[in-house]
Amino acid sequence: MFISWLIGAFLCGLVDHVRRSTVFLPVYSVAAVFIVVVVTRKHRPPKYDFEILNSGAVRSSLGFEVRVSNLHAQYVEGDHVVSWQPMPVNRLVGKFSISQQGIVGWDAPFVSESMSTEKKQQIAQAVFSALLYMQLVEEGKIRPRTRTSRA
């Protein structure tokens, strides 16, 4: 890849030298920088904007809800739900393992619907972000946007 870029730069410089101009090499350099930035840019995750519904539940502006209690955690998208049960660490404390690998699929009655790896990754990332948001609200580090009633 780098060798081909060098060859292109050399050829543009050669054309500029033969034509006694300074057009091709600068245009090539700007185009090369643009291409490198576009190709190497990482996919940015969606910006989650949450609102508190009640204790243990938040809704995202992207159309999903995350509900958490001592007994379970749920990701709700329309009428589809993904649930997690806590794994007992000891008798008093449970721990949720929320990851792409931990998502088997949708809960009943949508068990037969397949779920892509990308969707599982999106769900795990969304739930993790919601849990982090709820933790920061609980600790008083951020002020929540609360649901307002409309008349």
N, CA, C and O atoms as a GROMACS GRO file, in nm:
protein
  604
    1MET      N    1   0.083  -0.119   0.000
    1MET     CA    2   0.000   0.000   0.000
    1MET      C    3   0.088   0.125   0.000
    1MET      O    4   0.068   0.217  -0.079
    2PHE      N    5   0.186   0.126   0.091
    2PHE     CA    6   0.274   0.242   0.098
    2PHE      C    7   0.358   0.256  -0.029
    2PHE      O    8   0.383   0.367  -0.077
    3ILE      N    9   0.402   0.143  -0.083
    3ILE     CA   10   0.482   0.145  -0.207
    3ILE      C   11   0.400   0.203  -0.322
    3ILE      O   12   0.452   0.283  -0.401
    4SER      N   13   0.273   0.164  -0.332
    4SER     CA   14   0.189   0.218  -0.439
    4SER      C   15   0.167   0.368  -0.421
    4SER      O   16   0.161   0.443  -0.519
    5TRP      N   17   0.157   0.413  -0.296
    5TRP     CA   18   0.144   0.556  -0.271
    5TRP      C   19   0.271   0.629  -0.315
    5TRP      O   20   0.265   0.736  -0.376
    6LEU      N   21   0.387   0.570  -0.284
    6LEU     CA   22   0.514   0.632  -0.326
    6LEU      C   23   0.527   0.637  -0.478
    6LEU      O   24   0.573   0.737  -0.534
    7ILE      N   25   0.486   0.530  -0.544
    7ILE     CA   26   0.492   0.527  -0.691
    7ILE      C   27   0.400   0.634  -0.749
    7ILE      O   28   0.438   0.703  -0.843
    8GLY      N   29   0.279   0.648  -0.694
    8GLY     CA   30   0.187   0.753  -0.740
    8GLY      C   31   0.244   0.891  -0.720
    8GLY      O   32   0.234   0.976  -0.808
    9ALA      N   33   0.306   0.915  -0.602
    9ALA     CA   34   0.367   1.045  -0.575
    9ALA      C   35   0.483   1.071  -0.670
    9ALA      O   36   0.500   1.183  -0.719
   10PHE      N   37   0.563   0.968  -0.696
   10PHE     CA   38   0.675   0.983  -0.790
   10PHE      C   39   0.624   1.018  -0.930
   10PHE      O   40   0.679   1.108  -0.995
   11LEU      N   41   0.521   0.948  -0.976
   11LEU     CA   42   0.467   0.975  -1.109
   11LEU      C   43   0.407   1.116  -1.118
   11LEU      O   44   0.426   1.184  -1.218
   12CYS      N   45   0.336   1.159  -1.015
   12CYS     CA   46   0.281   1.294  -1.015
   12CYS      C   47   0.394   1.399  -1.014
   12CYS      O   48   0.386   1.500  -1.083
   13GLY      N   49   0.497   1.374  -0.936
   13GLY     CA   50   0.611   1.464  -0.935
   13GLY      C   51   0.680   1.468  -1.071
   13GLY      O   52   0.724   1.574  -1.116
   14LEU      N   53   0.690   1.352  -1.135
   14LEU     CA   54   0.751   1.346  -1.267
   14LEU      C   55   0.668   1.424  -1.370
   14LEU      O   56   0.724   1.498  -1.451
   15VAL      N   57   0.536   1.409  -1.366
   15VAL     CA   58   0.449   1.483  -1.459
   15VAL      C   59   0.462   1.633  -1.433
   15VAL      O   60   0.467   1.712  -1.527
   16ASP      N   61   0.466   1.673  -1.304
   16ASP     CA   62   0.484   1.815  -1.272
   16ASP      C   63   0.617   1.867  -1.325
   16ASP      O   64   0.625   1.979  -1.376
   17HIS      N   65   0.721   1.786  -1.313
   17HIS     CA   66   0.853   1.828  -1.361
   17HIS      C   67   0.853   1.843  -1.514
   17HIS      O   68   0.905   1.942  -1.566
   18VAL      N   69   0.796   1.747  -1.585
   18VAL     CA   70   0.793   1.752  -1.732
   18VAL      C   71   0.710   1.871  -1.778
   18VAL      O   72   0.749   1.941  -1.872
   19ARG      N   73   0.596   1.896  -1.715
   19ARG     CA   74   0.508   2.005  -1.756
   19ARG      C   75   0.548   2.138  -1.694
   19ARG      O   76   0.488   2.241  -1.722
   20ARG      N   77   0.650   2.136  -1.608
   20ARG     CA   78   0.696   2.254  -1.537
   20ARG      C   79   0.579   2.322  -1.466
   20ARG      O   80   0.553   2.442  -1.480
   21SER      N   81   0.508   2.239  -1.386
   21SER     CA   82   0.394   2.290  -1.309
   21SER      C   83   0.402   2.235  -1.167
   21SER      O   84   0.486   2.151  -1.135
   22THR      N   85   0.315   2.286  -1.086
   22THR     CA   86   0.306   2.236  -0.948
   22THR      C   87   0.159   2.206  -0.916
   22THR      O   88   0.104   2.256  -0.818
   23VAL      N   89   0.098   2.125  -1.001
   23VAL     CA   90  -0.043   2.096  -0.984
   23VAL      C   91  -0.066   1.952  -0.938
   23VAL      O   92  -0.137   1.928  -0.840
   24PHE      N   93  -0.006   1.858  -1.007
   24PHE     CA   94  -0.039   1.717  -0.985
   24PHE      C   95   0.003   1.665  -0.847
   24PHE      O   96  -0.076   1.599  -0.780
   25LEU      N   97   0.124   1.695  -0.804
   25LEU     CA   98   0.172   1.643  -0.675
   25LEU      C   99   0.091   1.698  -0.556
   25LEU      O  100   0.054   1.619  -0.469
   26PRO      N  101   0.063   1.829  -0.549
   26PRO     CA  102  -0.021   1.876  -0.437
   26PRO      C  103  -0.163   1.817  -0.439
   26PRO      O  104  -0.216   1.782  -0.334
   27VAL      N  105  -0.223   1.806  -0.558
   27VAL     CA  106  -0.357   1.748  -0.566
   27VAL      C  107  -0.353   1.601  -0.524
   27VAL      O  108  -0.442   1.554  -0.453
   28TYR      N  109  -0.250   1.530  -0.568
   28TYR     CA  110  -0.234   1.389  -0.530
   28TYR      C  111  -0.217   1.376  -0.379
   28TYR      O  112  -0.274   1.287  -0.317
   29SER      N  113  -0.137   1.465  -0.320
   29SER     CA  114  -0.113   1.460  -0.175
   29SER      C  115  -0.241   1.484  -0.096
   29SER      O  116  -0.268   1.412   0.001
   30VAL      N  117  -0.319   1.584  -0.135
   30VAL     CA  118  -0.445   1.612  -0.065
   30VAL      C  119  -0.541   1.495  -0.081
   30VAL      O  120  -0.607   1.456   0.016
   31ALA      N  121  -0.551   1.440  -0.201
   31ALA     CA  122  -0.639   1.325  -0.225
   31ALA      C  123  -0.593   1.204  -0.143
   31ALA      O  124  -0.676   1.132  -0.088
   32ALA      N  125  -0.463   1.182  -0.134
   32ALA     CA  126  -0.411   1.069  -0.058
   32ALA      C  127  -0.444   1.084   0.091
   32ALA      O  128  -0.482   0.987   0.156
   33VAL      N  129  -0.430   1.204   0.145
   33VAL     CA  130  -0.462   1.228   0.285
   33VAL      C  131  -0.611   1.203   0.309
   33VAL      O  132  -0.649   1.138   0.407
   34PHE      N  133  -0.696   1.253   0.220
   34PHE     CA  134  -0.840   1.233   0.232
   34PHE      C  135  -0.875   1.084   0.230
   34PHE      O  136  -0.955   1.038   0.311
   35ILE      N  137  -0.816   1.010   0.139
   35ILE     CA  138  -0.843   0.867   0.127
   35ILE      C  139  -0.797   0.793   0.253
   35ILE      O  140  -0.868   0.706   0.303
   36VAL      N  141  -0.680   0.827   0.304
   36VAL     CA  142  -0.629   0.761   0.425
   36VAL      C  143  -0.721   0.789   0.544
   36VAL      O  144  -0.750   0.699   0.623
   37VAL      N  145  -0.767   0.913   0.557
   37VAL     CA  146  -0.857   0.947   0.668
   37VAL      C  147  -0.988   0.871   0.657
   37VAL      O  148  -1.036   0.817   0.757
   38VAL      N  149  -1.046   0.864   0.539
   38VAL     CA  150  -1.174   0.794   0.520
   38VAL      C  151  -1.159   0.644   0.544
   38VAL      O  152  -1.244   0.584   0.609
   39VAL      N  153  -1.053   0.585   0.493
   39VAL     CA  154  -1.035   0.440   0.504
   39VAL      C  155  -1.002   0.398   0.647
   39VAL      O  156  -1.049   0.294   0.693
   40THR      N  157  -0.921   0.475   0.717
   40THR     CA  158  -0.876   0.434   0.850
   40THR      C  159  -0.966   0.486   0.962
   40THR      O  160  -0.943   0.453   1.078
   41ARG      N  161  -1.065   0.564   0.930
   41ARG     CA  162  -1.156   0.616   1.031
   41ARG      C  163  -1.234   0.501   1.093
   41ARG      O  164  -1.292   0.419   1.023
   42LYS      N  165  -1.235   0.498   1.223
   42LYS     CA  166  -1.309   0.394   1.294
   42LYS      C  167  -1.458   0.427   1.290
   42LYS      O  168  -1.498   0.544   1.287
   43HIS      N  169  -1.536   0.322   1.291
   43HIS     CA  170  -1.679   0.341   1.297
   43HIS      C  171  -1.715   0.398   1.433
   43HIS      O  172  -1.680   0.342   1.537
   44ARG      N  173  -1.784   0.509   1.432
   44ARG     CA  174  -1.822   0.572   1.557
   44ARG      C  175  -1.951   0.511   1.609
   44ARG      O  176  -2.048   0.496   1.533
   45PRO      N  177  -1.955   0.475   1.735
   45PRO     CA  178  -2.078   0.419   1.791
   45PRO      C  179  -2.185   0.528   1.798
   45PRO      O  180  -2.154   0.647   1.800
   46PRO      N  181  -2.310   0.487   1.801
   46PRO     CA  182  -2.416   0.587   1.809
   46PRO      C  183  -2.409   0.663   1.940
   46PRO      O  184  -2.363   0.612   2.042
   47LYS      N  185  -2.455   0.787   1.936
   47LYS     CA  186  -2.458   0.868   2.058
   47LYS      C  187  -2.589   0.838   2.130
   47LYS      O  188  -2.697   0.868   2.080
   48TYR      N  189  -2.576   0.779   2.246
   48TYR     CA  190  -2.693   0.743   2.324
   48TYR      C  191  -2.738   0.863   2.407
   48TYR      O  192  -2.657   0.928   2.473
   49ASP      N  193  -2.865   0.892   2.401
   49ASP     CA  194  -2.925   0.998   2.479
   49ASP      C  195  -3.037   0.934   2.559
   49ASP      O  196  -3.139   0.895   2.502
   50PHE      N  197  -3.020   0.923   2.691
   50PHE     CA  198  -3.114   0.851   2.774
   50PHE      C  199  -3.203   0.945   2.853
   50PHE      O  200  -3.167   1.059   2.883
   51GLU      N  201  -3.321   0.895   2.887
   51GLU     CA  202  -3.408   0.962   2.982
   51GLU      C  203  -3.451   0.857   3.084
   51GLU      O  204  -3.474   0.741   3.051
   52ILE      N  205  -3.462   0.901   3.209
   52ILE     CA  206  -3.502   0.812   3.318
   52ILE      C  207  -3.653   0.792   3.312
   52ILE      O  208  -3.728   0.889   3.306
   53LEU      N  209  -3.697   0.666   3.312
   53LEU     CA  210  -3.840   0.636   3.314
   53LEU      C  211  -3.888   0.615   3.456
   53LEU      O  212  -3.986   0.676   3.498
   54ASN      N  213  -3.820   0.532   3.530
   54ASN     CA  214  -3.846   0.507   3.672
   54ASN      C  215  -3.720   0.443   3.728
   54ASN      O  216  -3.621   0.428   3.657
   55SER      N  217  -3.723   0.406   3.853
   55SER     CA  218  -3.602   0.348   3.910
   55SER      C  219  -3.569   0.217   3.838
   55SER      O  220  -3.650   0.125   3.835
   56GLY      N  221  -3.452   0.213   3.782
   56GLY     CA  222  -3.408   0.092   3.715
   56GLY      C  223  -3.446   0.082   3.569
   56GLY      O  224  -3.433  -0.025   3.510
   57ALA      N  225  -3.493   0.191   3.507
   57ALA     CA  226  -3.527   0.187   3.365
   57ALA      C  227  -3.492   0.319   3.298
   57ALA      O  228  -3.514   0.427   3.353
   58VAL      N  229  -3.436   0.307   3.177
   58VAL     CA  230  -3.406   0.426   3.096
   58VAL      C  231  -3.452   0.399   2.953
   58VAL      O  232  -3.459   0.285   2.909
   59ARG      N  233  -3.483   0.507   2.882
   59ARG     CA  234  -3.520   0.497   2.741
   59ARG      C  235  -3.421   0.580   2.660
   59ARG      O  236  -3.380   0.689   2.701
   60SER      N  237  -3.382   0.526   2.546
   60SER     CA  238  -3.291   0.595   2.457
   60SER      C  239  -3.370   0.664   2.347
   60SER      O  240  -3.479   0.621   2.309
   61SER      N  241  -3.314   0.771   2.297
   61SER     CA  242  -3.375   0.840   2.183
   61SER      C  243  -3.367   0.754   2.057
   61SER      O  244  -3.431   0.785   1.956
   62LEU      N  245  -3.289   0.645   2.062
   62LEU     CA  246  -3.277   0.555   1.948
   62LEU      C  247  -3.387   0.449   1.946
   62LEU      O  248  -3.390   0.365   1.856
   63GLY      N  249  -3.478   0.452   2.045
   63GLY     CA  250  -3.595   0.365   2.042
   63GLY      C  251  -3.588   0.237   2.123
   63GLY      O  252  -3.666   0.146   2.098
   64PHE      N  253  -3.498   0.227   2.217
   64PHE     CA  254  -3.493   0.107   2.301
   64PHE      C  255  -3.497   0.148   2.448
   64PHE      O  256  -3.470   0.263   2.483
   65GLU      N  257  -3.532   0.053   2.532
   65GLU     CA  258  -3.532   0.073   2.677
   65GLU      C  259  -3.442  -0.032   2.741
   65GLU      O  260  -3.425  -0.142   2.688
   66VAL      N  261  -3.385   0.003   2.854
   66VAL     CA  262  -3.308  -0.091   2.934
   66VAL      C  263  -3.368  -0.088   3.074
   66VAL      O  264  -3.379   0.018   3.136
   67ARG      N  265  -3.406  -0.205   3.123
   67ARG     CA  266  -3.466  -0.219   3.256
   67ARG      C  267  -3.377  -0.309   3.341
   67ARG      O  268  -3.333  -0.415   3.296
   68VAL      N  269  -3.351  -0.265   3.463
   68VAL     CA  270  -3.262  -0.341   3.551
   68VAL      C  271  -3.325  -0.352   3.689
   68VAL      O  272  -3.376  -0.254   3.744
   69SER      N  273  -3.320  -0.472   3.744
   69SER     CA  274  -3.361  -0.495   3.883
   69SER      C  275  -3.263  -0.596   3.942
   69SER      O  276  -3.168  -0.637   3.875
   70ASN      N  277  -3.286  -0.636   4.065
   70ASN     CA  278  -3.201  -0.738   4.127
   70ASN      C  279  -3.220  -0.874   4.062
   70ASN      O  280  -3.131  -0.959   4.068
   71LEU      N  281  -3.335  -0.894   3.999
   71LEU     CA  282  -3.368  -1.025   3.942
   71LEU      C  283  -3.328  -1.042   3.796
   71LEU      O  284  -3.304  -1.154   3.752
   72HIS      N  285  -3.322  -0.933   3.721
   72HIS     CA  286  -3.290  -0.945   3.579
   72HIS      C  287  -3.253  -0.809   3.519
   72HIS      O  288  -3.276  -0.704   3.579
   73ALA      N  289  -3.197  -0.814   3.401
   73ALA     CA  290  -3.172  -0.696   3.318
   73ALA      C  291  -3.237  -0.726   3.184
   73ALA      O  292  -3.232  -0.839   3.136
   74GLN      N  293  -3.299  -0.624   3.123
   74GLN     CA  294  -3.367  -0.643   2.996
   74GLN      C  295  -3.334  -0.531   2.900
   74GLN      O  296  -3.323  -0.414   2.937
   75TYR      N  297  -3.319  -0.570   2.774
   75TYR     CA  298  -3.310  -0.476   2.663
   75TYR      C  299  -3.441  -0.491   2.587
   75TYR      O  300  -3.475  -0.601   2.544
   76VAL      N  301  -3.516  -0.383   2.570
   76VAL     CA  302  -3.647  -0.388   2.507
   76VAL      C  303  -3.645  -0.299   2.383
   76VAL      O  304  -3.616  -0.180   2.391
   77GLU      N  305  -3.676  -0.359   2.269
   77GLU     CA  306  -3.683  -0.285   2.143
   77GLU      C  307  -3.818  -0.319   2.078
   77GLU      O  308  -3.833  -0.426   2.018
   78GLY      N  309  -3.913  -0.228   2.090
   78GLY     CA  310  -4.048  -0.257   2.042
   78GLY      C  311  -4.109  -0.367   2.127
   78GLY      O  312  -4.118  -0.354   2.249
   79ASP      N  313  -4.150  -0.477   2.063
   79ASP     CA  314  -4.205  -0.591   2.138
   79ASP      C  315  -4.102  -0.703   2.154
   79ASP      O  316  -4.137  -0.811   2.201
   80HIS      N  317  -3.978  -0.679   2.115
   80HIS     CA  318  -3.870  -0.776   2.128
   80HIS      C  319  -3.790  -0.748   2.256
   80HIS      O  320  -3.762  -0.633   2.289
   81VAL      N  321  -3.754  -0.854   2.327
   81VAL     CA  322  -3.683  -0.841   2.454
   81VAL      C  323  -3.565  -0.938   2.458
   81VAL      O  324  -3.575  -1.052   2.412
   82VAL      N  325  -3.454  -0.892   2.513
   82VAL     CA  326  -3.340  -0.977   2.546
   82VAL      C  327  -3.321  -0.964   2.697
   82VAL      O  328  -3.312  -0.853   2.749
   83SER      N  329  -3.317  -1.078   2.768
   83SER     CA  330  -3.305  -1.077   2.915
   83SER      C  331  -3.175  -1.142   2.961
   83SER      O  332  -3.121  -1.231   2.895
   84TRP      N  333  -3.127  -1.094   3.075
   84TRP     CA  334  -3.013  -1.153   3.142
   84TRP      C  335  -3.053  -1.184   3.284
   84TRP      O  336  -3.120  -1.104   3.349
   85GLN      N  337  -3.013  -1.299   3.332
   85GLN     CA  338  -3.034  -1.337   3.472
   85GLN      C  339  -2.901  -1.321   3.544
   85GLN      O  340  -2.796  -1.348   3.485
   86PRO      N  341  -2.903  -1.277   3.670
   86PRO     CA  342  -2.776  -1.262   3.740
   86PRO      C  343  -2.712  -1.396   3.771
   86PRO      O  344  -2.780  -1.493   3.803
   87MET      N  345  -2.581  -1.399   3.761
   87MET     CA  346  -2.505  -1.518   3.801
   87MET      C  347  -2.465  -1.496   3.946
   87MET      O  348  -2.405  -1.394   3.977
   88PRO      N  349  -2.496  -1.589   4.036
   88PRO     CA  350  -2.463  -1.567   4.177
   88PRO      C  351  -2.312  -1.568   4.200
   88PRO      O  352  -2.243  -1.663   4.165
   89VAL      N  353  -2.265  -1.460   4.260
   89VAL     CA  354  -2.125  -1.453   4.301
   89VAL      C  355  -2.114  -1.508   4.442
   89VAL      O  356  -2.024  -1.586   4.473
   90ASN      N  357  -2.206  -1.467   4.526
   90ASN     CA  358  -2.224  -1.527   4.658
   90ASN      C  359  -2.374  -1.519   4.689
   90ASN      O  360  -2.451  -1.484   4.600
   91ARG      N  361  -2.415  -1.549   4.806
   91ARG     CA  362  -2.558  -1.555   4.835
   91ARG      C  363  -2.626  -1.419   4.832
   91ARG      O  364  -2.746  -1.410   4.808
   92LEU      N  365  -2.551  -1.313   4.856
   92LEU     CA  366  -2.611  -1.180   4.864
   92LEU      C  367  -2.597  -1.099   4.737
   92LEU      O  368  -2.676  -1.008   4.712
   93VAL      N  369  -2.497  -1.130   4.657
   93VAL     CA  370  -2.468  -1.046   4.542
   93VAL      C  371  -2.476  -1.128   4.414
   93VAL      O  372  -2.424  -1.239   4.406
   94GLY      N  373  -2.542  -1.070   4.313
   94GLY     CA  374  -2.545  -1.132   4.180
   94GLY      C  375  -2.470  -1.044   4.083
   94GLY      O  376  -2.455  -0.924   4.106
   95LYS      N  377  -2.425  -1.101   3.975
   95LYS     CA  378  -2.347  -1.028   3.876
   95LYS      C  379  -2.404  -1.059   3.739
   95LYS      O  380  -2.428  -1.175   3.706
   96PHE      N  381  -2.426  -0.955   3.658
   96PHE     CA  382  -2.474  -0.973   3.522
   96PHE      C  383  -2.355  -0.981   3.429
   96PHE      O  384  -2.261  -0.902   3.440
   97SER      N  385  -2.357  -1.075   3.337
   97SER     CA  386  -2.254  -1.087   3.236
   97SER      C  387  -2.314  -1.040   3.105
   97SER      O  388  -2.380  -1.117   3.034
   98ILE      N  389  -2.292  -0.913   3.074
   98ILE     CA  390  -2.350  -0.854   2.953
   98ILE      C  391  -2.240  -0.842   2.849
   98ILE      O  392  -2.149  -0.760   2.861
   99SER      N  393  -2.252  -0.925   2.746
   99SER     CA  394  -2.155  -0.922   2.637
   99SER      C  395  -2.222  -0.977   2.512
   99SER      O  396  -2.329  -1.036   2.518
  100GLN      N  397  -2.157  -0.956   2.402
  100GLN     CA  398  -2.208  -1.007   2.274
  100GLN      C  399  -2.220  -1.159   2.280
  100GLN      O  400  -2.317  -1.215   2.228
  101GLN      N  401  -2.123  -1.226   2.340
  101GLN     CA  402  -2.125  -1.372   2.348
  101GLN      C  403  -2.235  -1.422   2.441
  101GLN      O  404  -2.282  -1.535   2.425
  102GLY      N  405  -2.277  -1.340   2.539
  102GLY     CA  406  -2.379  -1.379   2.633
  102GLY      C  407  -2.521  -1.367   2.578
  102GLY      O  408  -2.615  -1.414   2.642
  103ILE      N  409  -2.536  -1.306   2.462
  103ILE     CA  410  -2.669  -1.289   2.403
  103ILE      C  411  -2.697  -1.408   2.312
  103ILE      O  412  -2.632  -1.427   2.210
  104VAL      N  413  -2.795  -1.486   2.350
  104VAL     CA  414  -2.834  -1.603   2.270
  104VAL      C  415  -2.928  -1.560   2.159
  104VAL      O  416  -2.915  -1.604   2.045
  105GLY      N  417  -3.023  -1.474   2.192
  105GLY     CA  418  -3.121  -1.426   2.095
  105GLY      C  419  -3.234  -1.359   2.168
  105GLY      O  420  -3.224  -1.329   2.287
  106TRP      N  421  -3.343  -1.336   2.097
  106TRP     CA  422  -3.461  -1.273   2.154
  106TRP      C  423  -3.531  -1.370   2.250
  106TRP      O  424  -3.521  -1.492   2.234
  107ASP      N  425  -3.600  -1.314   2.347
  107ASP     CA  426  -3.682  -1.394   2.438
  107ASP      C  427  -3.809  -1.438   2.365
  107ASP      O  428  -3.840  -1.389   2.256
  108ALA      N  429  -3.882  -1.532   2.427
  108ALA     CA  430  -4.009  -1.580   2.371
  108ALA      C  431  -4.104  -1.462   2.356
  108ALA      O  432  -4.102  -1.374   2.442
  109PRO      N  433  -4.184  -1.455   2.258
  109PRO     CA  434  -4.218  -1.552   2.153
  109PRO      C  435  -4.135  -1.537   2.026
  109PRO      O  436  -4.171  -1.593   1.922
  110PHE      N  437  -4.024  -1.461   2.032
  110PHE     CA  438  -3.944  -1.435   1.913
  110PHE      C  439  -3.814  -1.515   1.911
  110PHE      O  440  -3.718  -1.475   1.846
  111VAL      N  441  -3.811  -1.627   1.980
  111VAL     CA  442  -3.691  -1.711   1.991
  111VAL      C  443  -3.644  -1.759   1.855
  111VAL      O  444  -3.524  -1.773   1.832
  112SER      N  445  -3.737  -1.784   1.764
  112SER     CA  446  -3.701  -1.840   1.633
  112SER      C  447  -3.639  -1.736   1.540
  112SER      O  448  -3.580  -1.773   1.439
  113GLU      N  449  -3.652  -1.607   1.571
  113GLU     CA  450  -3.592  -1.504   1.486
  113GLU      C  451  -3.442  -1.501   1.507
  113GLU      O  452  -3.393  -1.497   1.620
  114SER      N  453  -3.368  -1.504   1.397
  114SER     CA  454  -3.223  -1.501   1.410
  114SER      C  455  -3.176  -1.359   1.441
  114SER      O  456  -3.242  -1.260   1.409
  115MET      N  457  -3.060  -1.352   1.505
  115MET     CA  458  -3.002  -1.223   1.541
  115MET      C  459  -2.857  -1.222   1.493
  115MET      O  460  -2.780  -1.312   1.526
  116SER      N  461  -2.821  -1.122   1.415
  116SER     CA  462  -2.685  -1.114   1.361
  116SER      C  463  -2.586  -1.080   1.472
  116SER      O  464  -2.622  -1.030   1.578
  117THR      N  465  -2.462  -1.109   1.444
  117THR     CA  466  -2.355  -1.077   1.538
  117THR      C  467  -2.346  -0.927   1.560
  117THR      O  468  -2.320  -0.881   1.671
  118GLU      N  469  -2.368  -0.849   1.453
  118GLU     CA  470  -2.364  -0.704   1.466
  118GLU      C  471  -2.475  -0.654   1.558
  118GLU      O  472  -2.453  -0.563   1.638
  119LYS      N  473  -2.595  -0.712   1.547
  119LYS     CA  474  -2.706  -0.673   1.632
  119LYS      C  475  -2.675  -0.707   1.778
  119LYS      O  476  -2.703  -0.627   1.868
  120LYS      N  477  -2.617  -0.825   1.801
  120LYS     CA  478  -2.579  -0.863   1.938
  120LYS      C  479  -2.478  -0.764   1.995
  120LYS      O  480  -2.485  -0.727   2.112
  121GLN      N  481  -2.384  -0.722   1.911
  121GLN     CA  482  -2.282  -0.626   1.955
  121GLN      C  483  -2.348  -0.492   1.987
  121GLN      O  484  -2.313  -0.429   2.087
  122GLN      N  485  -2.442  -0.448   1.903
  122GLN     CA  486  -2.513  -0.323   1.927
  122GLN      C  487  -2.591  -0.329   2.058
  122GLN      O  488  -2.590  -0.233   2.136
  123ILE      N  489  -2.659  -0.441   2.082
  123ILE     CA  490  -2.737  -0.456   2.205
  123ILE      C  491  -2.647  -0.453   2.328
  123ILE      O  492  -2.676  -0.382   2.424
  124ALA      N  493  -2.538  -0.527   2.325
  124ALA     CA  494  -2.445  -0.530   2.439
  124ALA      C  495  -2.389  -0.390   2.465
  124ALA      O  496  -2.379  -0.348   2.581
  125GLN      N  497  -2.353  -0.318   2.361
  125GLN     CA  498  -2.300  -0.183   2.376
  125GLN      C  499  -2.407  -0.088   2.430
  125GLN      O  500  -2.377  -0.002   2.514
  126ALA      N  501  -2.530  -0.102   2.382
  126ALA     CA  502  -2.639  -0.016   2.428
  126ALA      C  503  -2.669  -0.040   2.576
  126ALA      O  504  -2.687   0.054   2.652
  127VAL      N  505  -2.675  -0.167   2.616
  127VAL     CA  506  -2.704  -0.200   2.756
  127VAL      C  507  -2.590  -0.152   2.846
  127VAL      O  508  -2.615  -0.096   2.953
  128PHE      N  509  -2.468  -0.172   2.803
  128PHE     CA  510  -2.353  -0.125   2.881
  128PHE      C  511  -2.360   0.027   2.899
  128PHE      O  512  -2.336   0.076   3.009
  129SER      N  513  -2.391   0.100   2.792
  129SER     CA  514  -2.401   0.246   2.800
  129SER      C  515  -2.514   0.289   2.893
  129SER      O  516  -2.498   0.384   2.970
  130ALA      N  517  -2.627   0.219   2.886
  130ALA     CA  518  -2.740   0.251   2.974
  130ALA      C  519  -2.705   0.226   3.120
  130ALA      O  520  -2.738   0.307   3.207
  131LEU      N  521  -2.638   0.115   3.148
  131LEU     CA  522  -2.598   0.084   3.286
  131LEU      C  523  -2.499   0.188   3.338
  131LEU      O  524  -2.507   0.230   3.454
  132LEU      N  525  -2.406   0.228   3.254
  132LEU     CA  526  -2.310   0.331   3.293
  132LEU      C  527  -2.383   0.463   3.320
  132LEU      O  528  -2.352   0.532   3.417
  133TYR      N  529  -2.478   0.498   3.235
  133TYR     CA  530  -2.557   0.619   3.254
  133TYR      C  531  -2.630   0.614   3.389
  133TYR      O  532  -2.627   0.710   3.466
  134MET      N  533  -2.698   0.500   3.417
  134MET     CA  534  -2.771   0.488   3.542
  134MET      C  535  -2.678   0.497   3.662
  134MET      O  536  -2.714   0.556   3.765
  135GLN      N  537  -2.559   0.441   3.652
  135GLN     CA  538  -2.463   0.447   3.761
  135GLN      C  539  -2.416   0.592   3.784
  135GLN      O  540  -2.405   0.635   3.898
  136LEU      N  541  -2.390   0.666   3.677
  136LEU     CA  542  -2.345   0.804   3.690
  136LEU      C  543  -2.455   0.892   3.748
  136LEU      O  544  -2.427   0.985   3.824
  137VAL      N  545  -2.581   0.864   3.712
  137VAL     CA  546  -2.693   0.938   3.770
  137VAL      C  547  -2.704   0.907   3.919
  137VAL      O  548  -2.719   0.997   4.001
  138GLU      N  549  -2.695   0.780   3.952
  138GLU     CA  550  -2.707   0.738   4.092
  138GLU      C  551  -2.598   0.800   4.179
  138GLU      O  552  -2.622   0.837   4.294
  139GLU      N  553  -2.478   0.811   4.124
  139GLU     CA  554  -2.367   0.869   4.199
  139GLU      C  555  -2.370   1.022   4.200
  139GLU      O  556  -2.287   1.085   4.265
  140GLY      N  557  -2.467   1.081   4.128
  140GLY     CA  558  -2.480   1.227   4.124
  140GLY      C  559  -2.379   1.295   4.034
  140GLY      O  560  -2.360   1.416   4.045
  141LYS      N  561  -2.314   1.222   3.948
  141LYS     CA  562  -2.212   1.280   3.861
  141LYS      C  563  -2.272   1.347   3.737
  141LYS      O  564  -2.210   1.435   3.677
  142ILE      N  565  -2.394   1.306   3.700
  142ILE     CA  566  -2.464   1.372   3.591
  142ILE      C  567  -2.610   1.392   3.633
  142ILE      O  568  -2.663   1.316   3.714
  143ARG      N  569  -2.672   1.494   3.576
  143ARG     CA  570  -2.813   1.518   3.605
  143ARG      C  571  -2.896   1.453   3.497
  143ARG      O  572  -2.874   1.474   3.378
  144PRO      N  573  -2.993   1.372   3.539
  144PRO     CA  574  -3.072   1.299   3.440
  144PRO      C  575  -3.176   1.388   3.373
  144PRO      O  576  -3.223   1.487   3.430
  145ARG      N  577  -3.210   1.349   3.252
  145ARG     CA  578  -3.323   1.408   3.186
  145ARG      C  579  -3.441   1.320   3.224
  145ARG      O  580  -3.439   1.200   3.197
  146THR      N  581  -3.542   1.376   3.284
  146THR     CA  582  -3.654   1.296   3.330
  146THR      C  583  -3.771   1.310   3.234
  146THR      O  584  -3.784   1.408   3.161
  147ARG      N  585  -3.855   1.210   3.239
  147ARG     CA  586  -3.974   1.207   3.154
  147ARG      C  587  -4.073   1.310   3.206
  147ARG      O  588  -4.105   1.314   3.324
  148THR      N  589  -4.121   1.394   3.116
  148THR     CA  590  -4.218   1.496   3.153
  148THR      C  591  -4.354   1.455   3.100
  148THR      O  592  -4.366   1.398   2.992
  149SER      N  593  -4.456   1.484   3.177
  149SER     CA  594  -4.592   1.451   3.133
  149SER      C  595  -4.642   1.563   3.043
  149SER      O  596  -4.621   1.681   3.070
  150ARG      N  597  -4.708   1.523   2.938
  150ARG     CA  598  -4.762   1.620   2.843
  150ARG      C  599  -4.911   1.632   2.863
  150ARG      O  600  -4.982   1.532   2.876
  151ALA      N  601  -4.958   1.756   2.865
  151ALA     CA  602  -5.101   1.779   2.886
  151ALA      C  603  -5.176   1.777   2.756
  151ALA      O  604  -5.298   1.795   2.755
   0.00000   0.00000   0.00000
